[in-house]
Amino acid sequence: MTQTEPSTLALAVPSGTDLYDALMGAIEPDLVTVRLPLLTQKYKSETTEEHAARMDRYRKAYEEYDRQAEEWMMNFRVLVTACRKEALTTAEKKDKNAESTLLSNIESQLSTRS
């Protein structure tokens, strides 16, 4: 991993609103953040039965959203763990290379003195 990748990774992480809208937009477009303020006007003439049906649809949408959001979070945790492991492995390799170089230099100096 290069030194520029962590900042690239940070930019790739969506905001909470963006993640919510991305997931919810595919589940129930009425419930994305830009449409929420418009719902009262949009459904002002619905009947009691239609309202109840819509509320049930929204409840199911939020249940599905919760499931998908949890799945997204689990996948993100896996990615973060993999990045951490890769960073540690890279640091270990760098340290081993530095130690190897130092030992070679010391051995070279010792053999030159003999």
C-alpha positions as CSV (number, residue, x, y, z in Angstrom):
1,M,0.0,0.0,0.0
2,T,1.5,3.4,-0.9
3,Q,1.3,6.4,1.2
4,T,-1.4,8.0,-1.0
5,E,-3.8,5.0,-0.7
6,P,-5.1,5.8,2.8
7,S,-6.3,9.2,1.7
8,T,-7.8,7.6,-1.4
9,L,-9.6,5.0,0.8
10,A,-10.9,7.8,3.0
11,L,-12.4,9.5,0.0
12,A,-14.0,6.3,-1.2
13,V,-16.0,5.9,2.1
14,P,-19.4,7.4,1.5
15,S,-21.0,9.8,4.0
16,G,-23.8,8.5,6.1
17,T,-26.4,10.3,3.9
18,D,-24.8,9.0,0.7
19,L,-24.8,5.4,2.0
20,Y,-28.4,5.7,3.2
21,D,-29.6,7.2,-0.1
22,A,-27.7,4.6,-2.1
23,L,-29.2,1.7,-0.2
24,M,-32.7,3.1,0.3
25,G,-32.9,4.4,-3.3
26,A,-32.9,0.8,-4.5
27,I,-35.4,-0.3,-1.8
28,E,-37.9,2.5,-1.6
29,P,-37.2,5.7,-3.6
30,D,-39.8,7.7,-1.5
31,L,-37.5,7.4,1.5
32,V,-34.3,8.9,0.1
33,T,-33.3,12.1,2.0
34,V,-34.3,14.6,-0.8
35,R,-37.8,13.2,-1.1
36,L,-38.6,12.9,2.6
37,P,-39.7,16.5,3.0
38,L,-42.0,16.1,0.0
39,L,-44.0,13.1,1.2
40,T,-46.7,15.0,3.0
41,Q,-47.6,17.0,-0.1
42,K,-47.2,14.0,-2.4
43,Y,-49.6,11.9,-0.3
44,K,-52.0,14.6,1.0
45,S,-55.1,13.1,-0.6
46,E,-54.4,9.4,0.2
47,T,-57.1,7.5,2.1
48,T,-56.6,6.0,5.5
49,E,-56.2,2.5,4.0
50,E,-53.7,3.8,1.4
51,H,-51.8,5.5,4.2
52,A,-51.7,2.3,6.3
53,A,-50.5,0.4,3.3
54,R,-47.7,2.9,2.6
55,M,-46.6,2.9,6.2
56,D,-46.4,-0.9,6.1
57,R,-44.3,-0.6,2.9
58,Y,-42.0,1.9,4.6
59,R,-41.7,-0.4,7.6
60,K,-40.6,-3.2,5.4
61,A,-38.3,-0.9,3.5
62,Y,-36.5,0.1,6.7
63,E,-36.2,-3.5,7.7
64,E,-34.5,-4.3,4.4
65,Y,-32.4,-1.2,4.7
66,D,-31.2,-2.3,8.1
67,R,-30.3,-5.7,6.7
68,Q,-28.4,-4.2,3.8
69,A,-26.7,-1.6,5.9
70,E,-25.4,-4.3,8.3
71,E,-24.1,-6.3,5.3
72,W,-22.3,-3.2,4.0
73,M,-20.8,-2.6,7.4
74,M,-19.6,-6.2,7.7
75,N,-18.0,-5.9,4.2
76,F,-16.4,-2.6,5.2
77,R,-14.9,-4.1,8.4
78,V,-13.4,-6.9,6.3
79,L,-11.8,-4.3,4.0
80,V,-10.5,-2.3,6.9
81,T,-9.0,-5.4,8.5
82,A,-7.4,-6.4,5.2
83,C,-5.9,-3.0,4.8
84,R,-4.5,-3.0,8.3
85,K,-3.0,-6.5,7.8
86,E,-1.4,-5.3,4.5
87,A,0.0,-2.2,6.2
88,L,1.5,-4.3,9.0
89,T,3.0,-6.8,6.5
90,T,4.5,-4.0,4.5
91,A,6.0,-2.4,7.6
92,E,7.4,-5.7,8.7
93,K,9.0,-6.3,5.3
94,K,10.5,-2.8,5.3
95,D,11.9,-3.4,8.8
96,K,13.4,-6.8,7.7
97,N,15.0,-5.2,4.6
98,A,16.5,-2.5,6.7
99,E,17.8,-5.0,9.3
100,S,19.2,-7.1,6.5
101,T,21.0,-4.1,5.0
102,L,22.4,-3.1,8.4
103,L,23.6,-6.6,9.1
104,S,25.3,-6.8,5.7
105,N,27.0,-3.5,6.3
106,I,28.2,-4.7,9.7
107,E,29.5,-8.0,8.3
108,S,31.2,-6.1,5.5
109,Q,32.9,-3.8,7.9
110,L,34.0,-6.7,10.1
111,S,35.4,-8.7,7.2
112,T,37.3,-5.6,6.0
113,R,39.0,-5.2,9.4
114,S,40.2,-8.8,9.5
